[in-house]
């Protein structure tokens, strides 16, 4: 019999699967302190929590039988992932359970700002019968722009079509074929900002998506656009939004999330009559709370019974012999993925990973997971080596691995190719004795680069003076060059330049670089 401890008032209906399982015994307890939990945790194989219980390293150290910690929700900030991984404890969450709840809240917000429902309610219950102030707009025939076409974004698009809206969608992993199947016009962020009547965001908060809508985007928007954010605070620049409302660009906004939660009492959203706010209610429905409990219960059963599982957020156990052979390459693989993931444009359709040399003799699945994680983490939140392959598959990204027992120039070589509809790029790396991790090839060009820090990847025509112009421009903008690599195949042909810099180049500096003659592409990478 497996013993499962359920905390934080998780509903009985949500964990009915555990109650019904013949090989599981369930105990429910609430409000235990850390010391009280430590006193009893040794007898349990699984622990289920929501956000109230902090699953600390001390608790896990006192739990020799513990195989899995399940979080009935998405965030796992209350669980010490490093301690769990070190002890071989799988941590799982329930990322799908709140999809419909968040989708429906998005539509509630959209309709509320279209018709000023909260504002009209407040006046009416206050004794004012004011119909003239609250003339709204219809959703029918309006253009809805969705930034982020994952689970929630896809459900929003489906409902928007039923309302007779025209839907534009942006997602770095959305292909034209998939967009066509969904009835969505694949668009860029700027296209959506320029053409949409309503804009809703459903992306994770990453370095790439932080303030993805800010002053430059507001400046190109239609006058009268309405903005909804039920995803993550920080995707939309809050100060820039207030300015856009004050200048008449944005007619209304509805936010369920803030950059800092709870917001300060003087936050400008809280007293602006054109902004509707709610206290992060995206997953706050009876059904969603039950769904996340059901999802996590299913995964707990799979893990206890040694069956395949998918929603883990930390590293699963790896056989010692495989770990010893691959561990030196884990960081290199992730860096190669991050390098190429930031270098390529368009939706990735295929990832080809090639292992040459001694690596061909071992199971490289764990290393492949690190590589795919590096690729996806540039655009997706919560990517880890357990769920990376699942996330790739869910976005119709084909992952192919190849092996060759011989490597012409290196003992071991890891090569990675990314394919989109419009381009294909390659990067290869290895470990060099005395030098560590090195990138040794970019596309057809041989190089020797340490994959770390701030990098500028520049494609250009091989003409005299190009290097000098780039160096002068960066120097004039106080960007110090640490190292430089130049690769070419033919004199006067296409070439690349890879610079490492002491600090990131600003957007203005990147724009100036792109305007230099003979430069064909500029990419800033962070490794």
C-alpha positions as CSV (number, residue, x, y, z in Angstrom):
1,X,0.0,0.0,0.0
2,X,1.1,3.5,-0.8
3,X,0.4,6.2,1.7
4,X,-0.6,9.7,0.4
5,X,-0.8,12.8,2.6
6,X,-3.1,15.5,1.3
7,X,-2.8,19.1,2.6
8,X,-4.3,22.5,2.1
9,X,-7.9,21.7,1.8
10,X,-7.8,20.0,-1.6
11,X,-11.3,18.9,-2.4
12,X,-12.3,15.3,-1.9
13,X,-14.0,15.2,-5.3
14,X,-10.6,16.2,-6.9
15,X,-8.7,13.3,-5.2
16,X,-11.5,10.7,-5.6
17,X,-9.1,8.7,-7.8
18,X,-6.8,8.3,-4.9
19,X,-9.6,7.2,-2.6
20,X,-10.8,4.7,-5.2
21,X,-7.3,3.2,-5.8
22,X,-7.0,-0.2,-4.1
23,X,-3.2,0.2,-3.5
24,X,-3.5,3.7,-1.9
25,X,-4.3,4.9,1.6
26,X,-5.1,8.6,1.9
27,X,-4.7,10.9,4.9
28,X,-6.0,14.5,4.9
29,X,-4.5,17.1,7.2
30,X,-4.6,20.9,7.2
31,X,-2.7,23.7,8.9
32,X,0.3,21.7,10.0
33,X,3.5,23.7,10.8
34,X,6.8,22.6,9.3
35,X,7.8,20.8,12.5
36,X,4.4,19.0,12.7
37,X,4.7,17.9,9.1
38,X,8.3,16.7,9.7
39,X,7.1,14.6,12.6
40,X,4.8,12.5,10.4
41,X,6.1,12.7,6.9
42,X,8.4,9.7,7.2
43,X,5.6,7.2,6.6
44,X,4.3,8.7,3.3
45,X,5.1,7.9,-0.3
46,X,3.4,11.0,-1.7
47,X,2.5,14.5,-0.6
48,X,-0.2,16.7,-2.3
49,X,-0.3,20.4,-1.6
50,X,-1.6,23.7,-2.9
51,X,0.1,27.0,-2.1
52,X,-0.2,27.2,1.7
53,X,2.2,24.4,2.6
54,X,5.9,25.1,2.1
55,X,7.7,21.9,1.2
56,X,11.2,22.6,2.5
57,X,14.5,20.8,2.4
58,X,14.0,19.9,6.1
59,X,10.6,18.2,5.3
60,X,12.1,16.2,2.4
61,X,15.1,15.2,4.5
62,X,12.7,13.7,7.0
63,X,10.8,11.7,4.3
64,X,12.9,8.7,3.2
65,X,9.9,7.0,1.5
66,X,8.7,10.2,-0.4
67,X,8.6,9.6,-4.1
68,X,6.5,12.5,-5.4
69,X,5.3,15.9,-4.3
70,X,2.1,17.0,-6.2
71,X,1.1,20.7,-6.5
72,X,-2.6,21.1,-7.3
73,X,-2.0,24.1,-9.4
74,X,0.6,25.6,-11.7
75,X,3.2,27.5,-9.6
76,X,5.7,25.5,-7.5
77,X,7.4,28.4,-5.7
78,X,6.4,26.8,-2.4
79,X,8.4,23.6,-3.2
80,X,12.2,23.4,-2.9
81,X,12.9,21.9,-6.4
82,X,16.6,21.6,-5.9
83,X,16.2,19.6,-2.7
84,X,13.6,17.4,-4.4
85,X,15.8,16.7,-7.4
86,X,18.8,15.9,-5.2
87,X,16.8,13.3,-3.3
88,X,15.2,11.8,-6.4
89,X,11.7,13.1,-5.5
90,X,9.6,13.9,-8.5
91,X,7.7,17.2,-8.3
92,X,4.6,17.5,-10.5
93,X,2.0,20.2,-11.2
94,X,-1.2,20.6,-13.1
95,X,-0.7,23.1,-15.9
96,X,-3.8,22.2,-17.9
97,X,-6.5,22.3,-15.2
98,X,-7.2,26.1,-15.3
99,X,-7.3,26.5,-19.1
100,X,-11.0,27.0,-19.4
101,X,-11.3,29.1,-16.3
102,X,-8.7,31.6,-17.5
103,X,-10.2,31.6,-21.0
104,X,-13.6,32.4,-19.7
105,X,-12.3,35.1,-17.4
106,X,-10.6,36.6,-20.4
107,X,-13.9,36.8,-22.2
108,X,-15.6,38.2,-19.1
109,X,-13.0,40.9,-19.0
110,X,-13.3,41.6,-22.7
111,X,-17.0,42.1,-22.5
112,X,-16.7,44.1,-19.4
113,X,-14.4,46.7,-21.0
114,X,-16.5,46.6,-24.2
115,X,-19.6,47.6,-22.3
116,X,-18.1,49.3,-19.1
117,X,-20.1,46.8,-16.9
118,X,-18.3,47.4,-13.6
119,X,-18.4,51.2,-14.0
120,X,-22.1,51.2,-14.9
121,X,-22.9,48.9,-12.0
122,X,-21.1,51.2,-9.6
123,X,-23.0,54.2,-10.7
124,X,-26.4,52.4,-10.8
125,X,-26.1,51.1,-7.2
126,X,-24.9,54.5,-6.2
127,X,-28.3,56.0,-7.2
128,X,-27.4,57.4,-10.7
129,X,-29.3,56.3,-13.8
130,X,-26.7,57.2,-16.4
131,X,-27.2,55.6,-19.8
132,X,-25.4,58.2,-22.0
133,X,-22.0,57.7,-20.4
134,X,-21.8,54.0,-21.0
135,X,-22.2,53.5,-24.8
136,X,-20.1,50.5,-25.6
137,X,-18.9,48.6,-28.6
138,X,-19.9,45.1,-30.0
139,X,-17.4,42.3,-30.3
140,X,-18.9,41.1,-33.6
141,X,-16.7,42.0,-36.6
142,X,-14.0,43.4,-34.4
143,X,-10.4,42.2,-34.7
144,X,-9.0,40.3,-31.7
145,X,-5.2,40.0,-31.4
146,X,-4.0,37.1,-29.3
147,X,-0.4,37.2,-28.2
148,X,0.4,33.6,-27.2
149,X,-1.4,30.7,-28.9
150,X,-0.9,27.9,-26.4
151,X,-3.7,26.1,-24.6
152,X,-5.5,29.2,-23.2
153,X,-4.9,31.4,-26.3
154,X,-6.3,28.6,-28.5
155,X,-9.5,28.4,-26.4
156,X,-9.9,32.2,-26.5
157,X,-9.6,32.1,-30.3
158,X,-12.2,29.4,-30.6
159,X,-14.7,31.4,-28.6
160,X,-13.9,34.6,-30.4
161,X,-14.7,33.0,-33.7
162,X,-18.1,32.1,-32.3
163,X,-18.6,35.8,-31.5
164,X,-18.0,36.7,-35.1
165,X,-14.6,38.2,-34.4
166,X,-11.7,38.2,-36.8
167,X,-8.7,36.6,-35.0
168,X,-5.0,37.4,-35.4
169,X,-2.5,35.3,-33.5
170,X,1.1,35.5,-32.6
171,X,3.2,32.7,-31.1
172,X,6.8,31.8,-31.9
173,X,5.9,28.2,-32.3
174,X,2.7,28.7,-34.3
175,X,3.0,27.5,-38.0
176,X,0.9,28.8,-40.8
177,X,-0.7,25.4,-41.2
178,X,-1.7,25.2,-37.6
179,X,-3.0,28.8,-37.6
180,X,-5.1,28.0,-40.6
181,X,-6.6,25.0,-38.9
182,X,-7.5,27.2,-35.9
183,X,-9.1,29.9,-38.2
184,X,-6.4,32.4,-37.0
185,X,-4.4,34.8,-39.2
186,X,-0.7,34.2,-38.2
187,X,0.7,37.7,-37.5
188,X,3.6,39.5,-35.9
189,X,3.3,41.4,-32.7
190,X,3.5,44.7,-34.5
191,X,0.8,43.7,-37.0
192,X,-1.5,42.8,-34.2
193,X,-0.8,46.1,-32.4
194,X,-1.5,48.1,-35.6
195,X,-4.7,46.3,-36.6
196,X,-6.5,44.9,-33.5
197,X,-9.5,46.4,-31.8
198,X,-8.9,44.1,-28.8
199,X,-5.6,42.6,-27.7
200,X,-5.2,39.8,-25.1
201,X,-2.0,38.3,-23.9
202,X,-1.5,34.6,-23.1
203,X,2.3,34.1,-23.0
204,X,4.5,33.2,-20.1
205,X,6.6,35.9,-18.5
206,X,10.2,35.5,-19.8
207,X,13.0,37.8,-20.7
208,X,11.6,37.9,-24.2
209,X,8.0,38.7,-23.3
210,X,8.6,41.1,-20.4
211,X,7.2,44.5,-21.6
212,X,6.5,43.0,-25.0
213,X,3.8,45.7,-25.2
214,X,5.3,49.0,-24.2
215,X,5.5,52.5,-25.6
216,X,6.6,51.6,-29.2
217,X,3.7,49.2,-29.5
218,X,1.2,51.6,-28.1
219,X,2.3,54.3,-30.5
220,X,1.2,52.2,-33.5
221,X,-2.1,51.0,-32.1
222,X,-5.5,52.0,-33.3
223,X,-7.1,54.8,-31.3
224,X,-9.7,53.1,-29.1
225,X,-8.0,49.7,-28.7
226,X,-8.8,47.7,-25.6
227,X,-6.3,45.6,-23.7
228,X,-6.7,42.4,-21.6
229,X,-4.1,40.7,-19.4
230,X,-5.1,37.5,-17.6
231,X,-1.7,35.9,-18.0
232,X,1.2,37.3,-16.1
233,X,2.0,40.8,-14.7
234,X,4.9,42.4,-16.6
235,X,4.0,41.3,-20.1
236,X,2.4,44.7,-20.6
237,X,4.3,47.8,-19.4
238,X,1.9,49.2,-16.8
239,X,3.2,52.8,-16.9
240,X,3.2,52.8,-20.7
241,X,-0.4,51.6,-20.6
242,X,-1.5,54.4,-18.3
243,X,0.1,56.9,-20.6
244,X,-1.7,55.4,-23.6
245,X,-5.0,55.6,-21.8
246,X,-4.3,59.2,-20.8
247,X,-3.5,60.2,-24.4
248,X,-6.6,58.5,-25.8
249,X,-4.9,55.6,-27.6
250,X,-6.4,52.9,-25.3
251,X,-10.1,53.1,-24.6
252,X,-10.0,50.6,-21.8
253,X,-8.0,47.8,-20.1
254,X,-8.8,44.8,-17.9
255,X,-6.1,43.3,-15.8
256,X,-6.2,40.2,-13.5
257,X,-2.5,40.3,-12.9
258,X,0.1,42.9,-11.8
259,X,3.9,43.2,-11.9
260,X,3.8,43.2,-8.1
261,X,1.1,41.3,-6.3
262,X,-0.7,42.5,-4.4
263,X,-0.3,46.0,-5.9
264,X,0.6,49.0,-3.8
265,X,-2.4,51.1,-2.6
266,X,-1.3,54.0,-4.9
267,X,-1.0,51.8,-8.0
268,X,-2.4,53.9,-10.9
269,X,-4.6,51.1,-12.1
270,X,-6.7,51.2,-8.9
271,X,-8.2,54.6,-9.4
272,X,-8.4,54.8,-13.2
273,X,-12.0,54.7,-14.4
274,X,-11.0,53.1,-17.7
275,X,-9.2,50.1,-16.1
276,X,-10.9,47.1,-14.6
277,X,-8.9,45.0,-12.1
278,X,-9.4,41.7,-10.3
279,X,-7.1,39.9,-7.8
280,X,-5.6,37.2,-9.9
281,X,-8.7,35.1,-10.3
282,X,-7.8,33.2,-13.5
283,X,-7.9,29.8,-11.8
284,X,-10.5,30.6,-9.2
285,X,-13.4,28.4,-10.2
286,X,-14.8,25.3,-8.5
287,X,-14.2,23.3,-11.7
288,X,-10.6,24.5,-12.1
289,X,-9.8,23.7,-8.5
290,X,-11.2,20.2,-8.9
291,X,-9.5,19.7,-12.3
292,X,-6.0,20.5,-11.0
293,X,-6.6,18.1,-8.1
294,X,-7.8,15.4,-10.6
295,X,-4.8,16.0,-12.9
296,X,-2.3,15.8,-10.1
297,X,-3.9,12.7,-8.6
298,X,-3.6,10.9,-11.9
299,X,0.1,11.8,-12.1
300,X,0.8,10.7,-8.5
301,X,-0.8,7.3,-9.3
302,X,1.4,6.9,-12.4
303,X,4.6,7.7,-10.4
304,X,3.8,5.5,-7.5
305,X,3.0,2.6,-9.8
306,X,6.2,3.3,-11.9
307,X,4.2,4.2,-15.0
308,X,5.0,7.0,-17.5
309,X,4.1,10.5,-16.4
310,X,4.4,13.9,-18.0
311,X,3.9,16.9,-15.8
312,X,7.1,16.8,-13.8
313,X,8.9,20.0,-13.1
314,X,12.3,18.7,-12.0
315,X,14.8,16.1,-13.1
316,X,13.9,12.4,-13.0
317,X,16.5,9.8,-11.8
318,X,19.1,8.9,-14.4
319,X,21.2,5.6,-14.1
320,X,24.6,6.4,-12.6
321,X,26.6,5.2,-15.6
322,X,24.6,7.3,-18.0
323,X,24.7,10.3,-15.7
324,X,28.5,10.1,-15.4
325,X,29.0,10.0,-19.2
326,X,26.5,12.8,-20.0
327,X,26.6,15.2,-17.1
328,X,29.7,17.1,-18.4
329,X,27.6,17.8,-21.6
330,X,24.4,18.9,-20.0
331,X,25.3,22.6,-19.7
332,X,26.8,22.7,-23.2
333,X,23.7,21.1,-24.7
334,X,21.4,23.6,-23.0
335,X,23.7,26.5,-24.2
336,X,23.7,25.2,-27.8
337,X,19.9,25.1,-27.7
338,X,19.6,28.6,-26.2
339,X,22.1,29.9,-28.8
340,X,20.2,28.6,-31.8
341,X,16.8,29.2,-30.3
342,X,17.6,32.9,-30.0
343,X,19.3,33.0,-33.5
344,X,16.5,31.7,-35.7
345,X,13.3,33.4,-36.8
346,X,9.9,31.8,-37.4
347,X,8.1,28.8,-35.9
348,X,10.4,25.9,-35.4
349,X,9.1,22.8,-37.2
350,X,12.0,20.4,-36.6
351,X,14.9,19.9,-34.2
352,X,17.7,17.6,-35.4
353,X,20.3,16.6,-32.7
354,X,23.4,14.7,-33.8
355,X,25.9,13.0,-31.5
356,X,29.3,11.9,-32.8
357,X,32.1,10.0,-31.1
358,X,31.9,8.3,-27.7
359,X,28.5,9.9,-27.1
360,X,27.0,7.5,-29.7
361,X,27.6,4.6,-27.3
362,X,25.3,5.8,-24.5
363,X,21.6,6.7,-24.1
364,X,21.6,10.4,-24.9
365,X,17.9,11.0,-24.1
366,X,18.7,13.0,-21.0
367,X,21.1,15.2,-23.0
368,X,18.6,15.7,-25.8
369,X,16.1,17.0,-23.1
370,X,18.6,19.6,-22.0
371,X,19.1,20.7,-25.6
372,X,15.3,21.0,-26.3
373,X,14.9,22.8,-23.0
374,X,17.5,25.4,-24.1
375,X,15.6,26.0,-27.4
376,X,12.1,26.3,-25.8
377,X,13.1,28.3,-22.7
378,X,13.6,31.4,-24.8
379,X,9.9,31.6,-25.4
380,X,8.1,29.4,-22.9
381,X,7.9,29.6,-19.1
382,X,8.4,26.6,-16.8
383,X,10.3,24.5,-19.4
384,X,12.5,21.8,-17.8
385,X,14.2,18.6,-18.8
386,X,11.2,16.5,-18.0
387,X,8.5,18.4,-19.8
388,X,10.6,19.8,-22.7
389,X,9.9,16.9,-25.1
390,X,6.2,17.0,-24.2
391,X,6.0,20.7,-24.8
392,X,7.8,20.3,-28.2
393,X,5.4,17.6,-29.2
394,X,2.3,19.6,-28.2
395,X,3.5,22.4,-30.5
396,X,4.1,20.0,-33.4
397,X,7.9,20.3,-33.2
398,X,9.5,17.1,-34.5
399,X,12.6,16.1,-32.6
400,X,15.1,13.9,-34.4
401,X,18.2,12.3,-32.9
402,X,21.1,11.0,-35.0
403,X,24.3,9.2,-33.9
404,X,27.7,8.5,-35.5
405,X,30.5,6.5,-33.9
406,X,33.2,8.6,-35.6
407,X,33.9,12.3,-35.4
408,X,36.4,13.7,-37.8
409,X,37.9,16.4,-35.6
410,X,36.7,16.0,-32.0
411,X,36.4,13.1,-29.6
412,X,32.8,14.0,-29.0
413,X,30.7,16.5,-31.0
414,X,27.1,17.7,-30.4
415,X,25.5,19.2,-33.5
416,X,22.1,20.9,-33.5
417,X,20.0,22.0,-36.5
418,X,16.8,24.0,-36.3
419,X,14.4,24.2,-39.2
420,X,11.6,26.6,-39.8
421,X,9.5,27.2,-42.9
422,X,11.9,29.9,-44.2
423,X,15.4,28.9,-42.9
424,X,17.6,26.3,-41.4
425,X,20.5,27.0,-39.0
426,X,23.2,24.8,-37.3
427,X,25.4,25.1,-34.3
428,X,27.9,22.5,-33.0
429,X,29.9,22.3,-29.8
430,X,32.2,20.1,-27.8
431,X,34.3,20.0,-24.6
432,X,38.0,20.8,-25.1
433,X,40.5,19.7,-22.5
434,X,41.8,22.8,-20.7
435,X,39.2,25.1,-22.3
436,X,35.8,23.6,-21.4
437,X,32.7,24.2,-23.3
438,X,33.2,25.5,-26.9
439,X,31.0,26.3,-29.9
440,X,33.1,25.1,-32.8
441,X,30.7,25.7,-35.8
442,X,27.9,28.1,-36.7
443,X,26.2,27.2,-39.9
444,X,29.0,26.4,-42.4
445,X,31.6,28.5,-40.5
446,X,34.2,27.1,-38.2
447,X,34.5,29.1,-34.9
448,X,35.9,28.8,-31.4
449,X,33.6,30.5,-28.9
450,X,32.9,30.1,-25.2
451,X,29.0,29.8,-24.9
452,X,28.4,32.3,-22.1
453,X,27.6,35.9,-21.4
454,X,26.3,38.5,-23.8
455,X,26.9,37.7,-27.5
456,X,26.3,39.6,-30.8
457,X,25.8,37.3,-33.8
458,X,26.2,39.4,-37.0
459,X,25.9,38.1,-40.6
460,X,27.5,40.4,-43.1
461,X,29.2,40.6,-46.5
462,X,33.0,40.2,-46.3
463,X,34.1,43.7,-47.2
464,X,37.1,45.7,-45.8
465,X,36.3,48.0,-42.9
466,X,33.2,46.1,-41.6
467,X,34.9,45.0,-38.4
468,X,36.2,48.5,-37.8
469,X,32.7,50.1,-38.2
470,X,31.1,47.6,-35.8
471,X,33.8,48.1,-33.2
472,X,33.6,51.9,-33.5
473,X,29.9,52.0,-33.2
474,X,29.9,49.8,-30.1
475,X,32.7,51.8,-28.6
476,X,30.9,55.1,-29.2
477,X,28.0,53.6,-27.3
478,X,30.1,52.4,-24.3
479,X,29.7,48.7,-25.2
480,X,33.1,47.0,-24.6
481,X,34.1,44.1,-26.8
482,X,35.6,41.2,-24.8
483,X,36.2,38.8,-27.7
484,X,35.6,38.6,-31.4
485,X,35.4,35.7,-33.9
486,X,35.0,36.0,-37.6
487,X,34.1,33.1,-39.9
488,X,34.0,33.0,-43.7
489,X,34.3,30.4,-46.5
490,X,35.1,32.6,-49.5
491,X,36.9,36.0,-49.7
492,X,34.3,38.6,-50.4
493,X,31.4,36.3,-49.7
494,X,29.0,35.8,-46.8
495,X,30.6,35.8,-43.3
496,X,29.7,35.9,-39.7
497,X,31.0,37.9,-36.8
498,X,30.5,36.8,-33.1
499,X,31.3,39.3,-30.4
500,X,31.1,38.8,-26.6
501,X,30.5,42.1,-24.8
502,X,30.8,43.2,-21.2
503,X,27.1,44.3,-21.1
504,X,24.1,43.8,-23.4
505,X,23.7,46.3,-26.2
506,X,20.6,48.4,-26.0
507,X,17.8,48.3,-28.6
508,X,19.0,51.6,-30.0
509,X,22.5,50.2,-30.5
510,X,21.2,47.1,-32.2
511,X,19.1,49.3,-34.6
512,X,22.2,51.4,-35.4
513,X,24.1,48.2,-36.2
514,X,21.4,46.9,-38.5
515,X,21.7,50.2,-40.5
516,X,25.4,49.7,-41.2
517,X,26.2,48.9,-44.9
518,X,26.9,45.2,-45.7
519,X,25.4,43.9,-42.4
520,X,22.5,41.5,-43.3
521,X,21.4,40.4,-39.8
522,X,22.1,41.2,-36.2
523,X,21.1,39.0,-33.3
524,X,21.7,39.7,-29.6
525,X,22.1,36.5,-27.5
526,X,22.2,35.9,-23.8
527,X,23.8,32.6,-22.6
